[in-house]
Amino acid sequence: MHRSDRWAAVLGLIPWLLVVAPLTMMLAALWQQGQGVLSLAFLLEDPSRAGRAGGIASLLLSTGWILAVCLAVAVPVGLGCALFLSEEVRPGSATDRRLGFALDLLAATPSVVFGLFGYQFFAITLGLGFSILSGGLALSLMVLPLMIRSAEQALRGVPLSYRRAAEALAVSRWGWVRRVLLPNAASGIAVGVILSVGRALAETAVLLFTAGYVLRRPDSVFDSGRALSVHIYDMAMNVPGGTERAAATALVLVALLVLINLLIRRLVRRPFSGVVR
Amino acid sequence: MTITLFLPSADRGLRWLLRLSALLSAASLGGIVLVLLWRTGPFLWSQGGAVFASGWHPGAGEYGMAAMIAGSLLVSLLALAMAAPVAVTLAAWLRYYAPAALRRPTLILVELMAGIPSVVYGLWGLLVLVPWINRWAPPGASWLAGSLVLALMILPLALLVTDTALRQLPPTWSRAGEALALSRFGVLRRVLLPGAAPSILSGVVLQFGRALGETMAVLMVCGNVVQWPHSVFDPVRTLTANIALEMAYATGEHRVALFVSGLMLISVTAVLLTLAWRLRGHQHAPQ
């Protein structure tokens, strides 16, 4: 072994520590701050006194509603667009490149911009106000490219021989999509849906001025509702003495995301997927 | 697929449905740009140049964003300068030097890091980093704090992009190096890293875009004072933080000015994305 390699093998531990240490410190700090209030009751009680007391039950409910609205739009439209890309567009054609650029730009657009758009278009122009509907719709635009790209990847992964066989049998296009393509790509599409859930759960800036801040349980999707991530921000920045509960909420959110990560790992069944977010 | 004169009606329906959803997806981007242009058009027409001046006094009708544009750029650039070298060296080390028992858990950890919400990074910055910097150089909430938190946030994706870029190199390259009895370090420095450089650079450009657009973490740790920072310990306010802070109460022209900063952000993102596409030669960007 060359001497330079021996040095490199040892010195590489420095960047490794630079990455692993802060993450460990972060989880430790959150645990230290939040574990005092973390309990089953914290999950099952509604917050009171602007969040200083009680739990996060109503926020879990709002988050679930926002997620449901978001997925109800993003999954069908995303799947449709992915099918369009895999069935009707030749890779490398002008349509492929233009649509690809639009999707990449949508994916790279800062989340506050989605917030601005959602506020102006859904809340004001369409008159939905600060509501779960506005927030979920704005969020669905944000996760759309992620959903499309992962579904597209899954659809393109279906072997070409299946397609040839279906053509030879003169199976109708709809029959091919429904009976062969979608079932074979199902697990990959599921990964796309779960990735979208993870991204939507992690998002805050979009929801600040679309879904609003209201703490109580929403009665319908036209009510304002506060998501978990917004709660963390508000408790940490605007409510004096809120840090403990902010940290506890953050722990709940991180635990949810770890679960999602494990689920994807199981679905993908590869040691390292290379697909993140 | 098959070319038939009479498409069964379900097939025709499916085709239109797919086209419609593709159109909707593309239209959402068009809609965002149009709405931003529609809201800001008259303002930009009458006093567009004024947004690049340096006084931000919405009460007095002064909407100069220069200090906040600088804030955004400075915070992101320092974050990139800290994260990119660490990400690239660590990815190379994990691939070519690290024991297998360390490589897999580290990559899993890094994937997990990539999924942690920005508010949570911000909360950590607020609870730990800001008080810690405050001990050395008050007030703590500063350019440095923002860059450190951002660096930690963009590190995982920069690392994963580098890892993918290295994996996609022809395996013959490193084997040829071994056959010539070159040091692995030499091959890495002279052959592998230069070979993967376009993809790595493209990934880094995208991460710069992500840093510029990041809102919550920066909002929580930067101190949000509109000023030109004189040192890394001075508080700054970024464009994104400004939108999040002032949207709640802004009205009239003030609100339009915030939409202008949104338009700026999406324009810069488009430029960076084009650059990243050029670097990679029109391949899809990794997400």
Boltz contact constraints between the chains, C-beta under 6 A:
constraints:
  - contact:
      token1: [A, 2]
      token2: [B, 183]
      max_distance: 6.0
  - contact:
      token1: [A, 4]
      token2: [B, 183]
      max_distance: 6.0
  - contact:
      token1: [A, 4]
      token2: [B, 185]
      max_distance: 6.0
  - contact:
      token1: [A, 5]
      token2: [B, 183]
      max_distance: 6.0
  - contact:
      token1: [A, 5]
      token2: [B, 184]
      max_distance: 6.0
  - contact:
      token1: [A, 5]
      token2: [B, 185]
      max_distance: 6.0
  - contact:
      token1: [A, 8]
      token2: [B, 97]
      max_distance: 6.0
  - contact:
      token1: [A, 8]
      token2: [B, 185]
      max_distance: 6.0
  - contact:
      token1: [A, 9]
      token2: [B, 97]
      max_distance: 6.0
  - contact:
      token1: [A, 12]
      token2: [B, 93]
      max_distance: 6.0
  - contact:
      token1: [A, 12]
      token2: [B, 97]
      max_distance: 6.0
  - contact:
      token1: [A, 15]
      token2: [B, 86]
      max_distance: 6.0
  - contact:
      token1: [A, 15]
      token2: [B, 89]
      max_distance: 6.0
  - contact:
      token1: [A, 15]
      token2: [B, 90]
      max_distance: 6.0
  - contact:
      token1: [A, 18]
      token2: [B, 86]
      max_distance: 6.0
  - contact:
      token1: [A, 22]
      token2: [B, 152]
      max_distance: 6.0
  - contact:
      token1: [A, 23]
      token2: [B, 113]
      max_distance: 6.0
  - contact:
      token1: [A, 26]
      token2: [B, 124]
      max_distance: 6.0
  - contact:
      token1: [A, 29]
      token2: [B, 124]
      max_distance: 6.0
  - contact:
      token1: [A, 29]
      token2: [B, 127]
      max_distance: 6.0
  - contact:
      token1: [A, 29]
      token2: [B, 128]
      max_distance: 6.0
  - contact:
      token1: [A, 77]
      token2: [B, 21]
      max_distance: 6.0
  - contact:
      token1: [A, 77]
      token2: [B, 24]
      max_distance: 6.0
  - contact:
      token1: [A, 80]
      token2: [B, 17]
      max_distance: 6.0
  - contact:
      token1: [A, 80]
      token2: [B, 18]
      max_distance: 6.0
  - contact:
      token1: [A, 80]
      token2: [B, 21]
      max_distance: 6.0
  - contact:
      token1: [A, 81]
      token2: [B, 21]
      max_distance: 6.0
  - contact:
      token1: [A, 81]
      token2: [B, 22]
      max_distance: 6.0
  - contact:
      token1: [A, 81]
      token2: [B, 25]
      max_distance: 6.0
  - contact:
      token1: [A, 83]
      token2: [B, 18]
      max_distance: 6.0
  - contact:
      token1: [A, 84]
      token2: [B, 18]
      max_distance: 6.0
  - contact:
      token1: [A, 84]
      token2: [B, 22]
      max_distance: 6.0
  - contact:
      token1: [A, 99]
      token2: [B, 26]
      max_distance: 6.0
  - contact:
      token1: [A, 100]
      token2: [B, 284]
      max_distance: 6.0
  - contact:
      token1: [A, 102]
      token2: [B, 26]
      max_distance: 6.0
  - contact:
      token1: [A, 102]
      token2: [B, 29]
      max_distance: 6.0
  - contact:
      token1: [A, 104]
      token2: [B, 273]
      max_distance: 6.0
  - contact:
      token1: [A, 104]
      token2: [B, 285]
      max_distance: 6.0
  - contact:
      token1: [A, 105]
      token2: [B, 29]
      max_distance: 6.0
  - contact:
      token1: [A, 105]
      token2: [B, 270]
      max_distance: 6.0
  - contact:
      token1: [A, 105]
      token2: [B, 273]
      max_distance: 6.0
  - contact:
      token1: [A, 106]
      token2: [B, 29]
      max_distance: 6.0
  - contact:
      token1: [A, 107]
      token2: [B, 287]
      max_distance: 6.0
  - contact:
      token1: [A, 108]
      token2: [B, 209]
      max_distance: 6.0
  - contact:
      token1: [A, 108]
      token2: [B, 269]
      max_distance: 6.0
  - contact:
      token1: [A, 108]
      token2: [B, 273]
      max_distance: 6.0
  - contact:
      token1: [A, 109]
      token2: [B, 266]
      max_distance: 6.0
  - contact:
      token1: [A, 109]
      token2: [B, 269]
      max_distance: 6.0
  - contact:
      token1: [A, 110]
      token2: [B, 213]
      max_distance: 6.0
  - contact:
      token1: [A, 110]
      token2: [B, 265]
      max_distance: 6.0
  - contact:
      token1: [A, 112]
      token2: [B, 215]
      max_distance: 6.0
  - contact:
      token1: [A, 112]
      token2: [B, 240]
      max_distance: 6.0
  - contact:
      token1: [A, 112]
      token2: [B, 243]
      max_distance: 6.0
  - contact:
      token1: [A, 113]
      token2: [B, 262]
      max_distance: 6.0
  - contact:
      token1: [A, 113]
      token2: [B, 265]
      max_distance: 6.0
  - contact:
      token1: [A, 113]
      token2: [B, 266]
      max_distance: 6.0
  - contact:
      token1: [A, 116]
      token2: [B, 262]
      max_distance: 6.0
  - contact:
      token1: [A, 117]
      token2: [B, 32]
      max_distance: 6.0
  - contact:
      token1: [A, 117]
      token2: [B, 35]
      max_distance: 6.0
  - contact:
      token1: [A, 120]
      token2: [B, 35]
      max_distance: 6.0
  - contact:
      token1: [A, 121]
      token2: [B, 35]
      max_distance: 6.0
  - contact:
      token1: [A, 141]
      token2: [B, 28]
      max_distance: 6.0
  - contact:
      token1: [A, 144]
      token2: [B, 25]
      max_distance: 6.0
  - contact:
      token1: [A, 146]
      token2: [B, 287]
      max_distance: 6.0
  - contact:
      token1: [A, 149]
      token2: [B, 287]
      max_distance: 6.0
  - contact:
      token1: [A, 167]
      token2: [B, 1]
      max_distance: 6.0
  - contact:
      token1: [A, 167]
      token2: [B, 2]
      max_distance: 6.0
  - contact:
      token1: [A, 172]
      token2: [B, 8]
      max_distance: 6.0
  - contact:
      token1: [A, 172]
      token2: [B, 11]
      max_distance: 6.0
  - contact:
      token1: [A, 173]
      token2: [B, 11]
      max_distance: 6.0
  - contact:
      token1: [A, 174]
      token2: [B, 10]
      max_distance: 6.0
  - contact:
      token1: [A, 174]
      token2: [B, 11]
      max_distance: 6.0
  - contact:
      token1: [A, 174]
      token2: [B, 14]
      max_distance: 6.0
  - contact:
      token1: [A, 198]
      token2: [B, 115]
      max_distance: 6.0
  - contact:
      token1: [A, 202]
      token2: [B, 117]
      max_distance: 6.0
  - contact:
      token1: [A, 204]
      token2: [B, 119]
      max_distance: 6.0
  - contact:
      token1: [A, 204]
      token2: [B, 216]
      max_distance: 6.0
  - contact:
      token1: [A, 205]
      token2: [B, 215]
      max_distance: 6.0
  - contact:
      token1: [A, 205]
      token2: [B, 216]
      max_distance: 6.0
  - contact:
      token1: [A, 208]
      token2: [B, 244]
      max_distance: 6.0
  - contact:
      token1: [A, 209]
      token2: [B, 247]
      max_distance: 6.0
  - contact:
      token1: [A, 229]
      token2: [B, 117]
      max_distance: 6.0
  - contact:
      token1: [A, 229]
      token2: [B, 119]
      max_distance: 6.0
  - contact:
      token1: [A, 232]
      token2: [B, 119]
      max_distance: 6.0
  - contact:
      token1: [A, 232]
      token2: [B, 123]
      max_distance: 6.0
  - contact:
      token1: [A, 233]
      token2: [B, 119]
      max_distance: 6.0
  - contact:
      token1: [A, 236]
      token2: [B, 123]
      max_distance: 6.0
  - contact:
      token1: [A, 236]
      token2: [B, 126]
      max_distance: 6.0
  - contact:
      token1: [A, 246]
      token2: [B, 123]
      max_distance: 6.0
  - contact:
      token1: [A, 250]
      token2: [B, 120]
      max_distance: 6.0
  - contact:
      token1: [A, 250]
      token2: [B, 123]
      max_distance: 6.0
  - contact:
      token1: [A, 257]
      token2: [B, 115]
      max_distance: 6.0
  - contact:
      token1: [A, 261]
      token2: [B, 112]
      max_distance: 6.0
  - contact:
      token1: [A, 261]
      token2: [B, 115]
      max_distance: 6.0
  - contact:
      token1: [A, 272]
      token2: [B, 107]
      max_distance: 6.0
  - contact:
      token1: [A, 274]
      token2: [B, 164]
      max_distance: 6.0
  - contact:
      token1: [A, 276]
      token2: [B, 111]
      max_distance: 6.0
  - contact:
      token1: [A, 276]
      token2: [B, 114]
      max_distance: 6.0
  - contact:
      token1: [A, 276]
      token2: [B, 160]
      max_distance: 6.0
  - contact:
      token1: [A, 277]
      token2: [B, 114]
      max_distance: 6.0
